[in-house]
Amino acid sequence: MPTDPSTGAPLISEFADDPDMLELVEMFVGELPQRVADIQQAVDTSDKATLARLSHQLKGSAGGYGFTPITNAAADVEKLVKADKQLQDIEAEIAELLTLCRRASSQPKA
């Protein structure tokens, strides 16, 4: 079930409290706006090959930085694209992935 984007609650890395990981998590979060833009461009141009590649990359990297929900959402998108689903049929999954990426925060847990 897709997350309601209006919640706006930050998605905190599992490693946010680890001082050794903080700089890496901050770098990853800092790159997410460009990843979101790249995914959106792939969708806008109906470039399913690029969408599959970007989703695959995000699936692999997000978990390593403590963002399991992004990994899971990216895996869903990748699986559906590789199953040759039409983009309009997977809009909800793509929107969920982009919402999670936008909510990602490198700030430590309160």
N, C-alpha and C positions, 0 to 999 in steps of 0.2 A: 504494500500500500504506500503510495507516494507521500512524502512529508509535505505538510502544508507550508509553502514558502513564507506565508505571513507570520509564522512563528518567530523566525529570525533568530532563534537561539543559537549561539555559537556552537560549532562542532569542535570540541577540544581534543587534541591529540592524546593518545594513551601515554605519551612520553612527555607531556607538558611539564610535569614536575621533576623531570630528570635533567639536571643542569648540563650533563654531558651531551644531551640530545637537543637542547633548546635551540642552538644556532642552526642545526640541520633542519629542524622542524620549521623554524622561521624562514629559511631559504625555500623549503618546499611550499609553504603557504604563500610566500612572495611570488612564486612562479605560477600559482593557480589561476590568477586572472588571465594570463596568456593562454594557458591550457583551455580555459573556458572559452575564450575567444576563438581558438583554433577548432574546438569541437563545434561551436556554433557556426563557424564558417563552413565546416564540412557538412553540417546539416543543411545550411542555407544553399549550398551548391550541390546537394544530393551526392556527395562524394563518400559513398559507403566504405570504400577501401581505406580512406584516411580516417574515417570515424572508427572503424574496427581497429586500426593501428593505434590511434590516440587512446581509445578505451583500454586496449591491451596494456599500453605503457602506464596509464594511470592506475589500472588494476594492480600492476606489479609494484609501483612505487608508493602508492598511498598507504598500503599496509605496513611497509617498512618504516614509515614515519608516524605510525600510530593512528591512522585514519581508516579503520576497518569498514565503517559504513560506506566510504568512498570506494574502497576496493570492491565491496559487494555490489554496489550500484554500477560500477564500471564493468564488472564481470557480467552483469545482466545485460547491459547494452552490447557488449562485445558478442555475447552468445546469440542475441537476437539478430544482430547485423550479420553474423556469420551464418545464421540459419536463413538468410536472405529475406528477412521480414522487411516490409516496406517502411520507410522512415515515418510516415504518418501513422503507422500502426504501433510504433514504439515511442511516440512523442512523450508519453508519461514517464517512461524509464529514462529517456534523455533529460527531461526536465528535472527529474529527481537527482540525477547525477550532477547536473549543473548547479542545482540548489545546494546540494551538499558541499560542492567545491566552494561556492560563494560563502557558505557558513563556516568554513574551516578557519580556525584561529590557532595561533601559536601561543596565545596567552595561557599561563598556568591556571590550573583549576582553582576556583575560589575557595 
